Amino acid sequence: MNSPVAVLDASALLAYLQGEPGAERVAEVLVLGAAISSVNWAETLTKLAERGQDPEAVATRAIEVY
């Protein structure tokens, strides 16, 4: 496996998932290969749950896509 070109934090991944400003840039680095720490991944899923989204569905979709 190659080294990631970027390391994402929760706010960057949330921007991407919710189509917020900066989503295009995050999409670019995801295609090139990005990483996220387990703490930031957990924060992302927690924030999505707080906003009424199913974190398990998001995690499953992310695994299938990437």
N, CA, C and O atoms as CSV, one atom per row, in Angstrom:
chain,resi,resn,atom,element,x,y,z
A,1,MET,N,N,0.837,-1.171,0.000
A,1,MET,CA,C,0.000,0.000,0.000
A,1,MET,C,C,0.886,1.240,0.000
A,1,MET,O,O,1.878,1.301,0.726
A,2,ASN,N,N,0.529,2.215,-0.807
A,2,ASN,CA,C,1.287,3.458,-0.879
A,2,ASN,C,C,0.988,4.359,0.308
A,2,ASN,O,O,-0.056,4.237,0.950
A,3,SER,N,N,1.902,5.252,0.588
A,3,SER,CA,C,1.673,6.229,1.648
A,3,SER,C,C,0.585,7.210,1.223
A,3,SER,O,O,0.492,7.552,0.044
A,4,PRO,N,N,-0.234,7.663,2.158
A,4,PRO,CA,C,-1.286,8.620,1.807
A,4,PRO,C,C,-0.692,9.960,1.391
A,4,PRO,O,O,0.374,10.359,1.861
A,5,VAL,N,N,-1.403,10.646,0.498
A,5,VAL,CA,C,-0.961,11.986,0.087
A,5,VAL,C,C,-1.475,13.048,1.043
A,5,VAL,O,O,-0.995,14.182,1.033
A,6,ALA,N,N,-2.458,12.683,1.876
A,6,ALA,CA,C,-3.023,13.621,2.849
A,6,ALA,C,C,-3.590,12.825,4.016
A,6,ALA,O,O,-3.940,11.653,3.882
A,7,VAL,N,N,-3.672,13.485,5.149
A,7,VAL,CA,C,-4.332,12.921,6.317
A,7,VAL,C,C,-5.495,13.850,6.637
A,7,VAL,O,O,-5.302,15.038,6.894
A,8,LEU,N,N,-6.704,13.294,6.619
A,8,LEU,CA,C,-7.908,14.089,6.825
A,8,LEU,C,C,-8.274,14.174,8.295
A,8,LEU,O,O,-8.014,13.253,9.070
A,9,ASP,N,N,-8.876,15.283,8.665
A,9,ASP,CA,C,-9.488,15.359,9.981
A,9,ASP,C,C,-11.001,15.247,9.800
A,9,ASP,O,O,-11.496,15.208,8.674
A,10,ALA,N,N,-11.719,15.195,10.900
A,10,ALA,CA,C,-13.165,14.987,10.843
A,10,ALA,C,C,-13.867,16.092,10.067
A,10,ALA,O,O,-14.785,15.811,9.297
A,11,SER,N,N,-13.458,17.331,10.251
A,11,SER,CA,C,-14.148,18.438,9.573
A,11,SER,C,C,-13.997,18.349,8.060
A,11,SER,O,O,-14.926,18.691,7.327
A,12,ALA,N,N,-12.854,17.900,7.586
A,12,ALA,CA,C,-12.657,17.752,6.140
A,12,ALA,C,C,-13.549,16.647,5.590
A,12,ALA,O,O,-14.185,16.824,4.550
A,13,LEU,N,N,-13.602,15.521,6.270
A,13,LEU,CA,C,-14.429,14.424,5.782
A,13,LEU,C,C,-15.915,14.789,5.861
A,13,LEU,O,O,-16.685,14.448,4.963
A,14,LEU,N,N,-16.313,15.471,6.916
A,14,LEU,CA,C,-17.708,15.916,7.018
A,14,LEU,C,C,-18.063,16.885,5.899
A,14,LEU,O,O,-19.157,16.812,5.339
A,15,ALA,N,N,-17.151,17.790,5.571
A,15,ALA,CA,C,-17.396,18.721,4.465
A,15,ALA,C,C,-17.630,17.950,3.177
A,15,ALA,O,O,-18.531,18.282,2.406
A,16,TYR,N,N,-16.833,16.933,2.943
A,16,TYR,CA,C,-16.975,16.118,1.745
A,16,TYR,C,C,-18.315,15.379,1.748
A,16,TYR,O,O,-19.049,15.409,0.760
A,17,LEU,N,N,-18.623,14.723,2.851
A,17,LEU,CA,C,-19.831,13.907,2.925
A,17,LEU,C,C,-21.105,14.726,2.812
A,17,LEU,O,O,-22.134,14.227,2.355
A,18,GLN,N,N,-21.036,15.995,3.231
A,18,GLN,CA,C,-22.235,16.824,3.247
A,18,GLN,C,C,-22.234,17.904,2.169
A,18,GLN,O,O,-23.084,18.795,2.178
A,19,GLY,N,N,-21.290,17.828,1.252
A,19,GLY,CA,C,-21.259,18.773,0.146
A,19,GLY,C,C,-21.016,20.207,0.556
A,19,GLY,O,O,-21.523,21.136,-0.073
A,20,GLU,N,N,-20.246,20.388,1.602
A,20,GLU,CA,C,-19.945,21.721,2.116
A,20,GLU,C,C,-18.733,22.311,1.390
A,20,GLU,O,O,-18.044,21.606,0.653
A,21,PRO,N,N,-18.475,23.608,1.603
A,21,PRO,CA,C,-17.282,24.207,0.984
A,21,PRO,C,C,-16.029,23.393,1.312
A,21,PRO,O,O,-15.817,22.980,2.452
A,22,GLY,N,N,-15.221,23.179,0.303
A,22,GLY,CA,C,-14.008,22.386,0.453
A,22,GLY,C,C,-14.192,20.935,0.044
A,22,GLY,O,O,-13.216,20.189,-0.039
A,23,ALA,N,N,-15.426,20.525,-0.213
A,23,ALA,CA,C,-15.698,19.133,-0.566
A,23,ALA,C,C,-14.938,18.702,-1.816
A,23,ALA,O,O,-14.478,17.565,-1.910
A,24,GLU,N,N,-14.812,19.621,-2.775
A,24,GLU,CA,C,-14.115,19.275,-4.020
A,24,GLU,C,C,-12.650,18.946,-3.759
A,24,GLU,O,O,-12.102,18.007,-4.337
A,25,ARG,N,N,-12.032,19.713,-2.899
A,25,ARG,CA,C,-10.614,19.476,-2.584
A,25,ARG,C,C,-10.437,18.150,-1.862
A,25,ARG,O,O,-9.491,17.411,-2.133
A,26,VAL,N,N,-11.344,17.851,-0.945
A,26,VAL,CA,C,-11.271,16.573,-0.236
A,26,VAL,C,C,-11.452,15.424,-1.221
A,26,VAL,O,O,-10.753,14.415,-1.127
A,27,ALA,N,N,-12.376,15.565,-2.159
A,27,ALA,CA,C,-12.591,14.535,-3.175
A,27,ALA,C,C,-11.312,14.284,-3.966
A,27,ALA,O,O,-10.992,13.139,-4.283
A,28,GLU,N,N,-10.589,15.339,-4.282
A,28,GLU,CA,C,-9.333,15.198,-5.027
A,28,GLU,C,C,-8.325,14.351,-4.269
A,28,GLU,O,O,-7.696,13.464,-4.847
A,29,VAL,N,N,-8.169,14.621,-2.975
A,29,VAL,CA,C,-7.173,13.855,-2.218
A,29,VAL,C,C,-7.654,12.441,-1.912
A,29,VAL,O,O,-6.837,11.533,-1.757
A,30,LEU,N,N,-8.961,12.243,-1.823
A,30,LEU,CA,C,-9.467,10.889,-1.631
A,30,LEU,C,C,-9.108,10.004,-2.820
A,30,LEU,O,O,-8.738,8.842,-2.654
A,31,VAL,N,N,-9.221,10.559,-4.004
A,31,VAL,CA,C,-8.880,9.798,-5.209
A,31,VAL,C,C,-7.388,9.456,-5.230
A,31,VAL,O,O,-6.997,8.371,-5.660
A,32,LEU,N,N,-6.574,10.382,-4.768
A,32,LEU,CA,C,-5.124,10.178,-4.774
A,32,LEU,C,C,-4.660,9.260,-3.644
A,32,LEU,O,O,-3.603,8.637,-3.740
A,33,GLY,N,N,-5.441,9.180,-2.590
A,33,GLY,CA,C,-5.106,8.339,-1.451
A,33,GLY,C,C,-4.954,9.157,-0.186
A,33,GLY,O,O,-3.952,9.848,-0.002
A,34,ALA,N,N,-5.928,9.082,0.667
A,34,ALA,CA,C,-5.909,9.827,1.921
A,34,ALA,C,C,-6.101,8.866,3.089
A,34,ALA,O,O,-6.571,7.741,2.917
A,35,ALA,N,N,-5.736,9.323,4.254
A,35,ALA,CA,C,-5.899,8.538,5.478
A,35,ALA,C,C,-6.657,9.381,6.494
A,35,ALA,O,O,-6.728,10.605,6.378
A,36,ILE,N,N,-7.223,8.707,7.489
A,36,ILE,CA,C,-7.867,9.398,8.599
A,36,ILE,C,C,-7.587,8.576,9.851
A,36,ILE,O,O,-7.605,7.346,9.811
A,37,SER,N,N,-7.330,9.257,10.955
A,37,SER,CA,C,-7.057,8.529,12.199
A,37,SER,C,C,-8.353,7.943,12.740
A,37,SER,O,O,-9.446,8.390,12.391
A,38,SER,N,N,-8.217,6.954,13.583
A,38,SER,CA,C,-9.403,6.327,14.173
A,38,SER,C,C,-10.190,7.329,15.020
A,38,SER,O,O,-11.418,7.260,15.074
A,39,VAL,N,N,-9.507,8.241,15.669
A,39,VAL,CA,C,-10.182,9.257,16.484
A,39,VAL,C,C,-11.008,10.180,15.596
A,39,VAL,O,O,-12.156,10.485,15.920
A,40,ASN,N,N,-10.434,10.630,14.479
A,40,ASN,CA,C,-11.179,11.495,13.569
A,40,ASN,C,C,-12.309,10.748,12.879
A,40,ASN,O,O,-13.368,11.326,12.633
A,41,TRP,N,N,-12.104,9.475,12.562
A,41,TRP,CA,C,-13.161,8.660,11.974
A,41,TRP,C,C,-14.324,8.536,12.960
A,41,TRP,O,O,-15.485,8.676,12.574
A,42,ALA,N,N,-14.014,8.274,14.226
A,42,ALA,CA,C,-15.053,8.166,15.251
A,42,ALA,C,C,-15.798,9.494,15.419
A,42,ALA,O,O,-17.019,9.508,15.573
A,43,GLU,N,N,-15.073,10.587,15.389
A,43,GLU,CA,C,-15.713,11.903,15.495
A,43,GLU,C,C,-16.644,12.145,14.306
A,43,GLU,O,O,-17.741,12.677,14.473
A,44,THR,N,N,-16.209,11.757,13.118
A,44,THR,CA,C,-17.040,11.915,11.924
A,44,THR,C,C,-18.344,11.140,12.084
A,44,THR,O,O,-19.424,11.677,11.836
A,45,LEU,N,N,-18.246,9.892,12.493
A,45,LEU,CA,C,-19.447,9.076,12.658
A,45,LEU,C,C,-20.348,9.604,13.768
A,45,LEU,O,O,-21.572,9.548,13.648
A,46,THR,N,N,-19.760,10.113,14.842
A,46,THR,CA,C,-20.538,10.685,15.935
A,46,THR,C,C,-21.297,11.918,15.468
A,46,THR,O,O,-22.483,12.066,15.760
A,47,LYS,N,N,-20.625,12.796,14.750
A,47,LYS,CA,C,-21.279,14.015,14.247
A,47,LYS,C,C,-22.416,13.660,13.284
A,47,LYS,O,O,-23.476,14.285,13.320
A,48,LEU,N,N,-22.200,12.676,12.440
A,48,LEU,CA,C,-23.260,12.266,11.523
A,48,LEU,C,C,-24.464,11.720,12.293
A,48,LEU,O,O,-25.608,12.009,11.943
A,49,ALA,N,N,-24.207,10.937,13.334
A,49,ALA,CA,C,-25.294,10.404,14.157
A,49,ALA,C,C,-26.051,11.530,14.842
A,49,ALA,O,O,-27.278,11.491,14.932
A,50,GLU,N,N,-25.332,12.524,15.321
A,50,GLU,CA,C,-25.976,13.672,15.965
A,50,GLU,C,C,-26.865,14.437,14.985
A,50,GLU,O,O,-27.832,15.081,15.391
A,51,ARG,N,N,-26.534,14.363,13.700
A,51,ARG,CA,C,-27.302,15.049,12.657
A,51,ARG,C,C,-28.366,14.143,12.045
A,51,ARG,O,O,-28.965,14.484,11.025
A,52,GLY,N,N,-28.600,12.989,12.668
A,52,GLY,CA,C,-29.679,12.116,12.244
A,52,GLY,C,C,-29.333,11.107,11.170
A,52,GLY,O,O,-30.223,10.435,10.650
A,53,GLN,N,N,-28.053,10.986,10.825
A,53,GLN,CA,C,-27.655,10.008,9.823
A,53,GLN,C,C,-27.232,8.714,10.503
A,53,GLN,O,O,-26.842,8.708,11.670
A,54,ASP,N,N,-27.315,7.636,9.766
A,54,ASP,CA,C,-26.942,6.324,10.286
A,54,ASP,C,C,-25.437,6.122,10.098
A,54,ASP,O,O,-24.987,5.905,8.973
A,55,PRO,N,N,-24.655,6.188,11.173
A,55,PRO,CA,C,-23.199,6.057,11.033
A,55,PRO,C,C,-22.773,4.708,10.466
A,55,PRO,O,O,-21.767,4.629,9.761
A,56,GLU,N,N,-23.520,3.646,10.760
A,56,GLU,CA,C,-23.155,2.334,10.222
A,56,GLU,C,C,-23.314,2.314,8.702
A,56,GLU,O,O,-22.489,1.731,7.999
A,57,ALA,N,N,-24.361,2.942,8.199
A,57,ALA,CA,C,-24.568,3.001,6.750
A,57,ALA,C,C,-23.462,3.815,6.078
A,57,ALA,O,O,-22.980,3.453,5.005
A,58,VAL,N,N,-23.066,4.915,6.716
A,58,VAL,CA,C,-21.990,5.747,6.165
A,58,VAL,C,C,-20.688,4.966,6.147
A,58,VAL,O,O,-19.958,5.000,5.156
A,59,ALA,N,N,-20.389,4.260,7.234
A,59,ALA,CA,C,-19.152,3.485,7.310
A,59,ALA,C,C,-19.136,2.392,6.249
A,59,ALA,O,O,-18.114,2.172,5.599
A,60,THR,N,N,-20.254,1.713,6.073
A,60,THR,CA,C,-20.346,0.655,5.070
A,60,THR,C,C,-20.141,1.223,3.680
A,60,THR,O,O,-19.410,0.648,2.874
A,61,ARG,N,N,-20.783,2.347,3.392
A,61,ARG,CA,C,-20.652,2.984,2.075
A,61,ARG,C,C,-19.207,3.393,1.830
A,61,ARG,O,O,-18.687,3.205,0.730
A,62,ALA,N,N,-18.550,3.953,2.851
A,62,ALA,CA,C,-17.159,4.394,2.715
A,62,ALA,C,C,-16.237,3.210,2.419
A,62,ALA,O,O,-15.330,3.316,1.593
A,63,ILE,N,N,-16.466,2.108,3.079
A,63,ILE,CA,C,-15.636,0.926,2.863
A,63,ILE,C,C,-15.830,0.387,1.445
A,63,ILE,O,O,-14.868,-0.029,0.798
A,64,GLU,N,N,-17.070,0.395,0.968
A,64,GLU,CA,C,-17.360,-0.105,-0.379
A,64,GLU,C,C,-16.727,0.779,-1.446
A,64,GLU,O,O,-16.239,0.283,-2.461
A,65,VAL,N,N,-16.737,2.086,-1.215
A,65,VAL,CA,C,-16.231,3.032,-2.209
A,65,VAL,C,C,-14.706,3.077,-2.193
A,65,VAL,O,O,-14.081,3.150,-3.251
A,66,TYR,N,N,-14.101,3.034,-1.005
A,66,TYR,CA,C,-12.661,3.222,-0.911
A,66,TYR,C,C,-12.010,1.955,-0.473
A,66,TYR,O,O,-10.788,1.905,-0.332
